[in-house]
Every structure is written in C-alpha cells, then in structure tokens.
Amino acid sequence: MHCSECNFVNGEGANYCQKCGAFLGGAGGDDTTASYEIGETGELRAVDLGEGAPDGATLVIRSGGGRAGESFPIAGERTAIGRSPEAAVFLDDVTVSRNHALMVLRRDGVYIDDLGSLNGTYVNRQRIESRKLADGDELQIGKYKLSYLER
C-alpha cells in the first residue's frame, strides 16, 4: 500500500506509514474487539456488550498486555484504575502509577480524573487532568488502550 504523503510502499494491513507516520486510512481489517470476562475458576467467557448486559458503563481493553477484550463494568460512584492489585481496573505495567486515575460518577455523567500520575492519562490522544467521557472515547493509560462504552 502506497502512502499518500510520501509515496512509501508499506505492507498490506498497515495502518500508518513506516517512513513518515501518516495514517493510511483504507488499511481494512476488522476493528471489532471481542470482549470477555474471567470467571471464578479462571475460564474465559464471551461477553456480548449489546445484549443482556446490565445498564451502565464499561471499560474494554483494546490493546496492551495481551489482555485485549477484557472488560470492566463501571459500578458505583468511584472506580479506581492503576497498578495496585486493589484497583477495580488493574493494569500491570510499570508505566502505570499504583493509583493512576479514578472514574467518578457525577450529576452530568462519568468523568475520568488523573490522580497526578507521572505518565499521564489520555482521552482521544489528549492528555487530561479531568474529562467527561462519551460513548466510544479511547483512553490510554500506560501501554493500555481502552474504550469507554455506555450501554
């Protein structure tokens, strides 16, 4: 596939040009991420986020740490995200702070607040301190990319 910016020939399926980094647009492929949850005995169970799921919001790991598709329902007024094993959304990566971010339910929606992390919290590729989330927003925390989904 030729890059429209620099005319470099990239391999099939590439999303970005290897030479200049431009988005290649029509790279094709299936952008769907399968979602699953880990059962009590460690087995993986497929989760259909569209049917039969309880109302509410969910974070789904899109990439990072070999955990693509793992989902975390956002329950309660506060949901901790970080490298601490006690976090509701545990992200095992040295670039993630132990107490990295907090998802907070406020009157007008769900917000994500960065808790002073060293490497930052990103929403739709912009570093944030606090941001109201909308369905489909992409979060990046360390090497993990997550999607915020409302049901």
N, C-alpha and C positions, 0 to 999 in steps of 0.2 A: 504494500500500500504506500503510495507516494504522499509525502507531507505537502499540504497546500502552501505552507510558509517557506520552506527551504528546499523542497523537492527531493528530500532524502527518501530512499526506499526503506521502509520499515517492514517487519514481518507481519504476516496475517494475524489478525486478532489484537494488534497493538492499539492501545487507547491514546497514547501520547508518542510524539516523535522522539526517537532516541538521540537525535542530534540537537534539536532546538527546543524540545519540550512542548511544542504546540499540540493542542487537542486535535485528534484525528477524526472526531465526530462519528463517522459511519463505520466504526470498527466492528459493529454487530455483536452477537453473543447474547446470552440470556442474563439480564440484570437481576433476575429473581433470586433471592436468598431464601433457602429453606430454613424454617425455624423449628427448633426442637427444645425440649426441656429434659433435664436429667432426673430420672425417677429416684425413689428412695434406695433402690438396690443398685443404682449406677447405670441402668439401661437408658437408652435414648428413646424418647417418644416424640413423634412428629406432632407439631402444633399448627393448626390451621388458624391463622390470626383473623380470618374473616368470618368464620362460622363457629358458633358455640362458645366463643371466648367471653369471659366476663367483661362488662363495660369497664373502661378505664384506659390507661396509657401503658405502653410497653416500650422498653429499650431492646433492640435486637442488634447483636454484634454482626456487622457486615464483613469485617476482616480484622485480623490481628490475633496472634497467639494460638492459631489453629482452632479457634472457637467460633468460626462463622456460623451464624444461625441460632446461636444460643440466645434465649430471650429472658428478660427480667420484667415481670409486671411491676408497675409503679403503684404501690399500695401505701396508704397513709398520707400524712401531711408532709413527711420528710423521708427521702431515700438517699442514703449515703453511697457515694461512689469513691473507690480508692483501692489501694494496695493492702489495706488492712483486711485480714480474714473476716473481721466482724462486719465489714461493709456489705450492704444488701447487693450491690453490684461490685463484686470482687474482680479487679483487673490486675493480674500478676505480671507486672512489668516494672523494671527499675526506673523508668521514666514517669511512672505514675506515683504521685505522692500517697502516703498512707491515708490521709484524709484529703482527697483531691477536690471533690466537688459535691454539691448537695442539690438534689432536685426537691423543690418546695412547691406545694400546692398553695396558691394564693387565690384571692377572690376572682381575679380575671383570667386565671389559667395556671399552667405548670411552668415554673421557671427553673433554670439551672444556674447555680451560683458557684463560681470558682472560689475555693477556700484558701487563696494565697499560694497555690501550687507553683512550684518552680518552673515547670514546663508549660503551664497554661492549659486552658480549656478552650476548645474551638467549636463554634457553631457555624456551619456552612462556610468553613475555611477562614473565619474571622475570629481572632482572639477576643474573648469576652470576660467580663467580671460578673455580670448577671444578664440573663436574656430570657424573655418569654419564648417558650417553644411552640412551634406549629407542627402539625402533622407532616411527616416526611423530612423534617430537619435532620441534617447529618452532624453528629457530634464526633470530635476527635479528642481522645484522651490518651496520651502516650502513643503506643503503636496501634491502639484500637480505634476502629471507625464503627460508630453505632448509628442506627436510625431510630428516631423517635416516632412512634406510631400511636395515633389515637384511634380507639375503636368505638 
